[in-house]
Amino acid sequence: MKPMKKSLLFVTAIVCFLFVFALGAAAAVHGDVDGSGEVDVTDARYALRASVGLENYAPDSMEFLTADVDGNNEIEVTDARTILRAAVGLENLDAFHSWGDTVYENDVTEASCTQALHSETVCRICGEKTVVDAPALAHDFSDVGTDPTSELRCARCDYKLPSFNALVNELKQNTHFYSGFVYSSSNGKIKPNPQIKISLAAKLAARAAGEKLDENTILDQLTQEMTQTADGYNSYVGSPRLITDRNFDVIGSGNVSNLIAGDVTEMTVEETEGVDFIASLPDTLNFVSAYGNATFSEDITNSIKAAQIGAVKKVTVKLKDEKYSQLKDSTEETALQRIMGYDIRALADELNQKEDADGMLFEMKCNEAVGSGSVVYYFDSETLMPIAAVYDMSVDCDQSIVMDAKSGGISMMSGNIGITLLNKNTTYYFFDGYFEPKA
């Protein structure tokens, strides 16, 4: 055989030997101290000798690692006993590992608000790997308080947002405003047990005129009038606002926030995704025009809901309930005025009417009006520019109607009727930079 061929065969043999050796090292078995590929009584004997000092293995050697089955960095009699039990089939060493140092990706040893955790730990004997993955925690705004003038701070790190007022008042910059929709609804009902009394003289006079006059007829007429009045409130929603209109001056500029501490009963900050924000919107926004009391519907599935929006911060503020009885003698601005420009005293004053003419006394009173409101704002998580806002307001009014009709000094009709009137108003705003107008 030529020398060159002999050299090639020799090298090939060495490579094969090293390859087989490497496979054996990678496939080491827990408890296999002598490296035979199986755990037997001989391994238990080696471990026992090492435990009493008759064998001396280097701490990083495979003999030491395989003999130290409990992984406490010492070879003890208990390790020898465990190996012996495994040799006779009374113990399974698959669950025993000698873990190396944990390696952390990007040196991140625990998940934080903005960083995810990825770590790997490898068994120095069998090569089994333990992987830990934990997503970023996101900022914790669970304790932001209720002061709309204070910064909104994360409870876990030093991240902070501007105050609610500062965020909302991007509305002052009309370059950000895009379009709005308003929908109002009202309903009213007569309270139980209304009191209507018609005198016998009035009934006789009606009969003489060929008419029927009784308490039920009067109540039906009042109910119809009250329903028409409630429906009339629905017409007050401003002009139609289509998606292509830029109407900041019409309604948007008034809704800045000058809230003060004490106006807010609850404030929350959540981090969400744009797709979740889009999904929370209705497919169609309905509203009523002040022009002809016509109802409009705007399908936003191909405009607003088709927008591509990334990470979103959702800030929700619930205003304290305000009562007319506590505000009527004051001229101070209320919470509803400071963010929605609405004063429930004005509504109450509209309902406080009294007429006394031609023997007919008619008085309408607002006994109590309770106003409540909430605002939900959506901001771009990176730029903090406003994406959308939803204003909700309701006023629940308790009123009464007192009447007394006389003719020639004779009482013809008297009554006392209680009425509950509920007004609701929802306004949607969408802001520039995130929504393309319809073609």
C-alpha positions in Angstrom: 0.0 0.0 0.0 1.3 3.4 -0.9 2.3 5.8 2.0 -0.3 8.4 0.9 -3.1 5.8 1.1 -1.9 4.6 4.5 -1.9 8.2 5.8 -5.4 8.8 4.6 -6.7 5.6 6.2 -5.0 6.6 9.5 -6.5 10.0 9.5 -9.9 8.6 8.6 -9.7 6.2 11.5 -8.7 9.0 13.9 -11.6 11.1 12.8 -14.1 8.3 13.2 -12.7 7.5 16.6 -13.1 11.2 17.7 -16.6 11.3 16.2 -17.6 8.2 18.1 -16.0 9.6 21.3 -17.8 12.9 20.8 -21.1 11.1 20.4 -20.4 9.1 23.6 -19.6 12.3 25.5 -22.7 14.1 24.3 -24.8 11.1 25.2 -23.4 10.6 28.7 -25.7 8.8 31.1 -26.4 10.0 34.7 -24.8 7.6 37.1 -22.5 6.0 34.4 -19.3 6.8 36.2 -17.0 4.5 34.2 -18.4 5.7 30.9 -19.5 2.3 29.7 -22.8 3.5 28.4 -24.9 1.9 31.1 -25.4 2.1 34.9 -24.3 -1.0 36.7 -22.9 -2.1 40.1 -19.4 -1.0 39.0 -20.5 2.6 38.8 -22.0 2.3 42.3 -18.7 1.0 43.6 -16.8 3.9 42.0 -19.1 6.4 43.5 -18.8 4.8 46.9 -15.0 4.8 46.7 -15.1 8.5 45.7 -17.4 9.3 48.6 -14.8 7.9 51.1 -11.8 9.4 49.4 -10.5 6.3 47.6 -11.1 7.8 44.2 -10.2 11.4 43.4 -12.2 13.0 40.5 -11.8 16.6 39.3 -14.9 18.6 40.0 -15.5 19.4 36.3 -14.8 15.8 35.1 -17.5 13.6 33.6 -16.8 11.0 36.3 -17.5 13.5 39.1 -20.7 14.9 37.3 -22.1 11.4 36.7 -21.4 10.2 40.2 -22.9 13.4 41.8 -26.4 12.4 40.8 -28.2 14.7 43.2 -26.2 17.7 41.8 -25.1 19.2 45.1 -21.4 19.3 44.0 -20.4 16.5 46.4 -20.1 12.8 45.9 -21.7 11.1 48.9 -22.8 7.7 50.1 -26.4 8.6 49.1 -25.2 9.1 45.5 -23.6 5.7 45.5 -26.9 4.2 46.9 -29.0 5.9 44.3 -26.7 4.6 41.5 -26.9 1.1 43.0 -30.7 1.3 43.1 -30.7 2.4 39.4 -28.3 -0.5 38.5 -30.9 -3.1 39.9 -33.9 -1.3 38.4 -35.2 0.3 41.5 -34.4 3.9 40.5 -34.8 6.0 37.3 -32.0 8.6 36.9 -33.7 10.4 33.9 -35.0 13.1 36.2 -31.5 13.8 37.7 -29.5 16.6 36.0 -26.3 18.5 36.6 -27.4 22.0 35.4 -24.8 24.4 34.1 -25.0 28.1 34.4 -28.1 29.8 33.1 -27.5 31.9 30.0 -29.8 35.0 29.7 -30.5 36.6 26.3 -29.4 40.2 26.2 -28.4 39.9 29.9 -32.1 40.2 30.9 -32.5 38.2 34.1 -36.1 38.9 34.6 -39.0 40.2 32.6 -39.7 43.9 32.9 -42.3 46.3 31.6 -40.6 46.6 28.2 -38.3 43.6 28.0 -39.1 39.9 27.6 -37.1 37.2 29.3 -35.4 34.3 27.5 -33.0 32.0 29.3 -31.5 28.6 28.6 -29.9 26.1 31.1 -28.2 23.0 29.8 -27.4 19.8 31.7 -23.7 19.2 31.6 -24.2 15.4 31.4 -27.0 14.6 29.0 -27.4 18.0 27.2 -31.1 18.4 28.1 -32.1 22.0 27.9 -34.4 24.1 30.0 -35.8 27.2 28.3 -37.7 29.9 30.1 -39.7 32.5 28.1 -41.6 35.3 29.7 -43.2 38.1 27.8 -42.7 41.8 28.7 -45.0 42.7 31.6 -46.3 46.0 30.1 -46.5 49.1 32.4 -48.6 48.8 35.5 -51.0 51.7 35.9 -53.1 50.0 38.5 -52.5 52.8 41.0 -52.7 56.1 39.0 -55.2 57.6 41.4 -58.0 60.0 40.4 -56.3 63.4 40.0 -56.6 64.5 36.3 -53.8 67.1 36.9 -51.1 64.6 38.1 -48.7 62.5 36.0 -49.8 58.9 35.3 -47.0 56.8 36.7 -46.2 53.1 36.2 -46.1 51.3 39.6 -43.2 49.0 38.4 -40.7 51.3 36.7 -40.0 55.0 36.2 -42.2 55.3 33.1 -44.7 58.1 33.3 -47.4 59.7 31.1 -48.5 63.4 31.2 -51.6 64.1 33.2 -55.0 63.3 31.8 -55.7 67.0 31.2 -52.4 67.4 29.3 -53.1 64.4 27.1 -56.7 65.4 26.4 -55.9 69.0 25.6 -54.2 68.0 22.3 -57.7 68.8 21.2 -56.8 72.4 21.5 -54.6 71.9 18.5 -57.1 71.7 15.7 -54.6 70.2 13.3 -55.2 66.9 15.2 -59.0 67.0 14.9 -60.6 65.0 12.2 -64.3 64.2 12.6 -67.0 63.6 15.1 -70.4 61.9 15.5 -73.0 62.7 18.1 -76.0 60.6 19.1 -78.5 61.7 21.7 -81.6 60.0 23.0 -84.2 60.8 25.6 -87.0 58.9 27.2 -89.5 59.9 29.8 -92.2 58.2 31.8 -94.9 59.1 34.2 -94.3 57.9 37.7 -96.9 55.5 39.3 -100.0 56.8 40.9 -100.5 60.2 39.2 -103.3 62.3 40.8 -105.8 63.9 38.5 -109.1 65.2 39.7 -111.9 66.5 37.5 -114.8 68.2 39.2 -118.4 67.2 38.5 -119.1 70.6 37.0 -116.3 70.1 34.5 -117.6 66.6 33.5 -121.2 67.9 33.2 -120.0 70.8 31.0 -118.1 68.4 28.8 -121.1 66.1 28.5 -123.3 69.1 27.5 -120.9 69.8 24.7 -121.0 66.2 23.5 -117.6 65.4 24.8 -116.3 62.9 27.4 -113.9 64.2 30.1 -112.3 61.8 32.6 -109.0 61.3 34.4 -107.8 58.6 32.0 -108.4 60.7 29.0 -106.3 63.6 30.5 -103.5 61.2 31.5 -103.4 59.8 28.0 -103.1 63.3 26.5 -100.3 64.2 29.0 -98.4 61.0 28.3 -98.5 61.7 24.5 -97.4 65.3 25.0 -94.6 64.2 27.3 -93.4 61.6 24.8 -93.3 64.2 22.1 -91.3 66.5 24.3 -88.8 63.7 25.1 -88.5 63.0 21.4 -87.8 66.7 20.8 -84.6 66.4 22.8 -83.3 64.0 20.2 -83.1 66.7 17.6 -80.5 68.7 19.5 -77.3 67.0 18.3 -75.7 69.6 16.0 -75.2 69.4 12.3 -74.5 66.2 10.4 -70.9 65.1 10.7 -69.7 62.9 7.9 -66.4 61.3 7.8 -65.0 63.7 5.2 -66.0 66.9 7.2 -63.4 68.7 9.2 -65.5 70.3 11.8 -63.3 71.1 14.7 -64.8 74.5 15.0 -68.3 73.1 15.2 -68.0 71.0 18.2 -64.4 69.7 18.9 -62.9 72.9 20.3 -65.2 73.1 23.3 -64.2 69.7 24.6 -61.0 70.5 26.3 -60.3 69.3 29.8 -60.0 71.6 32.8 -60.9 68.9 35.4 -59.6 69.4 38.9 -58.9 67.0 41.7 -62.2 65.8 43.1 -64.0 65.8 39.7 -63.0 62.2 39.0 -64.1 59.1 40.9 -62.2 56.5 38.8 -59.3 56.7 36.3 -57.7 53.7 34.5 -54.9 53.4 32.0 -54.7 50.2 29.9 -52.3 49.1 27.2 -54.0 47.4 24.2 -53.5 46.9 20.5 -55.0 48.9 17.7 -57.0 45.9 16.5 -58.7 45.6 19.8 -59.6 49.3 19.7 -61.0 48.9 16.2 -63.0 45.9 17.2 -64.6 47.9 20.1 -66.2 50.3 17.6 -69.6 49.7 16.1 -69.8 49.1 12.4 -72.3 52.0 12.0 -72.6 55.3 13.8 -76.1 56.7 13.9 -77.0 60.3 14.7 -79.7 62.8 14.3 -79.4 66.2 12.5 -80.8 69.4 13.9 -81.8 70.2 10.3 -85.2 68.6 9.8 -84.8 66.1 12.6 -83.5 63.6 10.1 -81.6 60.5 11.2 -78.3 59.6 9.6 -76.2 56.4 9.5 -72.5 56.3 8.7 -71.0 53.0 7.8 -67.4 53.2 9.2 -66.2 49.6 8.3 -64.3 50.9 5.2 -63.0 54.1 6.7 -62.4 54.3 10.5 -62.4 50.5 11.0 -60.1 49.9 8.1 -57.3 51.9 9.7 -54.0 50.3 10.6 -53.2 51.2 14.2 -50.4 49.8 16.4 -50.1 49.8 20.2 -52.7 51.9 21.9 -53.0 53.4 25.4 -56.6 53.6 26.6 -57.3 56.1 29.3 -60.8 56.1 31.0 -62.1 58.8 33.3 -65.4 58.5 35.3 -66.7 61.8 36.6 -68.4 62.2 39.9 -72.2 62.4 39.8 -73.5 65.9 40.2 -76.9 66.9 41.7 -78.9 69.9 40.8 -80.0 70.4 44.4 -76.4 70.8 45.4 -75.5 73.1 42.5 -78.5 75.4 42.0 -77.3 78.1 44.4 -73.7 78.1 43.0 -72.2 79.6 39.9 -69.0 77.6 40.1 -68.1 75.4 37.1 -69.0 71.8 37.5 -67.1 68.7 36.4 -69.4 68.2 33.4 -68.8 71.8 32.3 -65.0 71.5 32.8 -64.7 68.7 30.2 -68.0 68.5 28.3 -69.3 72.1 28.5 -72.6 71.0 30.0 -74.3 72.5 33.0 -77.2 70.5 34.4 -78.5 73.7 36.0 -79.5 75.0 32.5 -81.6 71.9 31.9 -83.3 72.2 35.3 -84.0 75.9 34.7 -85.7 75.0 31.4 -87.9 72.6 33.3 -88.8 75.1 36.0 -91.8 76.9 34.4 -94.9 78.4 35.8 -98.0 79.8 34.0 -101.0 81.4 35.6 -103.6 82.8 33.1 -107.3 82.6 32.5 -107.8 80.7 35.7 -105.3 78.0 34.8 -102.3 77.5 37.1 -99.7 75.3 35.5 -96.3 74.7 37.2 -93.5 72.4 36.1 -90.7 71.8 38.6 -87.3 70.0 38.4 -87.2 68.3 41.8 -83.8 66.8 41.2 -81.4 66.3 38.2 -78.4 64.0 38.4 -75.7 64.3 35.8 -73.0 61.7 35.2 -70.3 61.3 32.5 -67.3 59.4 31.4 -64.6 59.8 28.8 -62.5 57.2 27.1 -59.5 58.3 25.1 -57.2 56.3 22.9 -53.7 57.4 22.3 -50.8 56.2 20.2 -48.5 54.4 22.6 -45.3 55.8 21.0 -46.3 59.4 20.1 -49.1 59.9 22.6 -51.1 61.6 19.9 -54.9 61.2 20.3 -56.4 58.5 18.1 -60.1 58.6 19.2 -62.3 59.7 22.1 -65.7 58.7 23.3 -67.7 61.1 25.5 -70.7 59.7 27.3 -73.1 61.8 29.3 -76.5 61.2 30.9 -78.8 63.4 33.0 -81.6 61.8 35.0 -84.2 64.4 35.9 -87.0 64.0 38.4 -89.8 66.5 37.8 -93.4 67.1 38.6 -96.3 68.9 37.0 -98.9 70.7 39.2 -102.1 72.1 37.7 -105.2 73.8 39.0 -107.9 75.0 36.6 -110.8 77.2 37.8 -113.7 78.8 36.1 -115.8 81.4 37.7 -114.2 80.5 41.0 -115.2 76.9 40.7 -112.5 74.2 40.5 -112.6 72.4 37.3 -109.5 70.2 37.3 -106.4 69.7 39.6 -103.5 67.3 39.4 -100.0 66.4 40.5 -98.0 64.2 38.1 -94.4 63.0 38.6 -92.2 62.5 35.5 -88.8 60.9 35.1 -86.8 62.2 32.1 -83.5 60.6 31.0 -81.2 62.3 28.5 -78.2 60.5 27.0 -75.5 61.8 24.7 -72.6 60.0 23.2 -70.0 61.8 21.1 -67.3 60.0 19.0 -64.1 61.9 17.9 -61.5 60.6 15.5 -58.2 62.4 15.0 -56.0 63.2 12.1 -53.1 61.1 11.0 -54.7 57.7 11.6 -57.8 57.7 9.4 -58.0 58.2 5.7 -61.2 59.9 4.4 -63.6 58.0 2.3 -63.1 58.2 -1.5 
